Structure formats: C-alpha cells, structure tokens
C-alpha cells in the first residue's frame, strides 16, 4: 500500500545533496515519490529543495517544509507531525542523535531511523592519533564523542528513542550495531547506488581529456577526488605518491580538490611544483566533468584515514567505471571495495599506501569484471518494498 511519508533531516540543501549522507537521503525521498508514495521532506532549508544531480527536475512530486520553531504549535516539528499525519516517519540519525532524547511520536505512525554514520571504537580512533583527529575536528568530533560513550548508555538511549526500525547503508555498520549490542530491534540494510552517468563512461577511452589535463599516453595516472581535509588522506597520499614515484617515474597524480570556487566548462589542471607529477583541479565540478576525469585516469585512490559518513559513493563510482581502486581498511570501505578491483592499504600508513599504489599498477589492463550497476531506480524500488511491508 502506498503511504504518506515524512523524511526529517538537517542539511538537505542544494549545495549538500551530491554529498553523503544527503545524497542517500535525497534518493530515498525521490525513489519513494516515484514509486507513488506521498513524500514530504522536512529540513532546515526554507525554500523548496531543487536537488537533482544536474539541476531541478520539474517532474519531481516532493514537498519541502522547514519547521520555523521548536516546541509545539503549527510551525514546529511536533505541529507538522500532527497536521500532516504521516503513516511513516523517516529520521536521519547517527550514534550521537540519541543523546537528545526520544524522537517525537505520532500514534499509528511507524518511525524508522536511517543510520548513516560509521561506528568506531575508541582504540580505532587512538590508532589514528589525537593530533590527526584535532587537525580535522569537523570530521572527527562527533565520532570521537560517539566512541567515548559507554555502549550500555547508548543502548538504553536507542531503546527509549521511540524508533521502530533502523535502516543502514552498509552491512558493515549493521553488523557493528548488532555486535556492540547497541540495537536489538528490527534492522535492514538498503545499499546505495550510483548515477546513470557512470555507466556511460565504463571502459570508455578519454584520450582527449587526458591530453587536456596535461598527461601523456604512457603516464600512469592516479586520481584522488574529494575534499582536501587531512582525515580523507590527501597528505598521506602525497607522501606515498612521492615514495612510489621514486621507483616509477611514469607515475602522475591528479587531484580533484573540492574547494571554494568552482569549475567552469573545462577541466583545467595546474602543476603547483614543476616536476612533482602532481596536478590539481580546484572547484566544485559538474558530475560529467568528474566522470570524464576518472575515465581518463588509470587508478582511483581514496585513502581515507577516517570515513566521516557511511558508504562513500566514489568507491562505487570507480567500480561502475571499471577502474582499479586503492583504498584503506577503514569502516565500510572493504565492503564497498569488493564490488570492483581493489587494493587495500592501512589507513594513515605512508609505506602501506605506497606499496598499494605500485601493486595497483598491475590491474590497469581491462579485465572481465562486471561493473557495479545498481541504479537509484532499483534503490527506490527496494525502499518502496520495505515501506509497503511495514
């Protein structure tokens, strides 16, 4: 049966929606809407959210509301629940979300938490090192707090939360929730997907793009994409690349650095240090530009020291293109890496990453390996089936 669904999350803005976890949440709302459910998104953006990957889709049938104040009353979240009377309420949650107390309940409605945060133990964060964590407080603070909270305390908070179900993005996080004894209720994993554009570039030569970026045909190009935040591993990668390049001078590194400002219609790479082999494209690029750059590279490198949000889609995008991948043994990354041709390194370890880069060169030649092809339409159907079975 189709139902009235409310999805509640902060941060659902057009600037965020290509990024995890908001991409996952946006596609959940969009998929349920396409399946015939009446979906309302409640977020902190006061204007209608126009969040399709390459611009607004006039066929979207979603409603967007921003609650105006706390407490009760017509403009509050509690007031919205009473006015809209949804049958299913989807809450965006992480480990520390439960510190705020129970979620507002509505008689007759099913409450589902969409759990998008990886789970870390204190010893795992200690291996990263306090100084590294302090370098990136925006990424590490909430995970550090969550790792320090006693499991029994979190378990009781989750039991009192009022949630009937939890949905995770990965089996890795689902397993840890169970193993750590944090959640004893119904639990389901609905795995994410990739945009259709990635399959268009599967095993497609991008010689022109490669030349535009300043690389020769015989260069061996590693691609890093994402924020330059230290805990995403870029400083470690620079050192590991220099070490690997001393053994193989043909190595090049292309960095798609998501920084302020932003890309135009051309991919323009700059080599900051002549002879270093490192070229950087700065700015927020269009999805097609990112796909072209990845297709023009030989190996994708995602050397996370800490995974800030579950299921980074760039691993699946590399698998959709059929590109060899180098990533780390951190949180859900081995699970996602298994969908492609991957070499794993230890997080934050320069020597381990350098060895993985050299090892990945042996996987450059195309092999018979099925590309990752799960679509957001399939994802939406899975969500619709789950909702209809509640």
Residue, then its C-alpha position, 0 to 999 in steps of 0.5 A: x500500500x502506498x503511504x504518506x511519508x515524512x523524511x526529517x533531516x538537517x542539511x538537505x540543501x542544494x549545495x549538500x545533496x551530491x554529498x553523503x549522507x544527503x545524497x542517500x537521503x535525497x534518493x530515498x525521498x525521490x525513489x519513494x515519490x516515484x514509486x507513488x508514495x506521498x513524500x514530504x521532506x522536512x529540513x532546515x532549508x526554507x525554500x523548496x529543495x531543487x536537488x537533482x544531480x544536474x539541476x531541478x527536475x520539474x517532474x519531481x512530486x516532493x514537498x519541502x517544509x522547514x519547521x520555523x520553531x521548536x516546541x509545539x504549535x503549527x510551525x514546529x516539528x511536533x505541529x507538522x507531525x500532527x497536521x500532516x499525519x504521516x503513516x511513516x516517519x523517516x529520521x536521519x540519525x547517527x550514534x550521537x542523535x540519541x543523546x537528545x532524547x526520544x524522537x517525537x511520536x505520532x500514534x499509528x505512525x511507524x518511525x524508522x531511523x536511517x543510520x548513516x554514520x560509521x561506528x568506531x571504537x575508541x582504540x580505532x580512533x587512538x590508532x589514528x592519533x589525537x593530533x590527526x583527529x584535532x587537525x580535522x575536528x569537523x570530521x572527527x568530533x562527533x565520532x570521537x564523542x560517539x566512541x567515548x560513550x559507554x555502549x550500555x548508555x547508548x543502548x538504553x538511549x536507542x531503546x527509549x528513542x521511540x524508533x521502530x526500525x533502523x535502516x543502514x547503508x552498509x552491512x558493515x555498520x549493521x553488523x557493528x550495531x548488532x555486535x556492540x549490542x547497541x540495537x536489538x530491534x528490527x534492522x535492514x540494510x538498503x545499499x546505495x547506488x550510483x548515477x546513470x552517468x557512470x555507466x556511460x563512461x565504463x571502459x570508455x577511452x578519454x584520450x582527449x581529456x587526458x591530453x587536456x589535463x596535461x598527461x601523456x599516453x604512457x603516464x600512469x595516472x592516479x586520481x584522488x577526488x574529494x575534499x582536501x581535509x587531512x582525515x580523507x588522506x590527501x597528505x598521506x597520499x602525497x607522501x606515498x605518491x612521492x615514495x612510489x614515484x621514486x621507483x616509477x617515474x611514469x607515475x602522475x597524480x591528479x587531484x580533484x580538490x573540492x574547494x571554494x570556487x568552482x569549475x567552469x566548462x573545462x577541466x583545467x589542471x595546474x602543476x603547483x611544483x614543476x616536476x612533482x607529477x602532481x596536478x590539481x583541479x580546484x572547484x566544485x565540478x559538474x558530475x560529467x566533468x568528474x566522470x570524464x576525469x576518472x575515465x581518463x585516469x588509470x587508478x582511483x585512490x581514496x585513502x581515507x584515514x577516517x570515513x566521516x559518513x557511511x558508504x562513500x559513493x566514489x568507491x562505487x563510482x570507480x567500480x561502475x567505471x571499471x577502474x582499479x581502486x586503492x583504498x584503506x581498511x577503514x569502516x565500510x570501505x572493504x565492503x564497498x571495495x569488493x564490488x570492483x578491483x581493489x587494493x587495500x592499504x592501512x589507513x594513515x600508513x605512508x609505506x602501506x599506501x605506497x606499496x598499494x599504489x605500485x601493486x595497483x599498477x598491475x590491474x590497469x589492463x581491462x579485465x572481465x569484471x562486471x561493473x557495479x550497476x545498481x541504479x537509484x531506480x532499483x534503490x527506490x524500488x527496494x525502499x518502496x518494498x520495505x515501506x509497503x511491508x511495514 
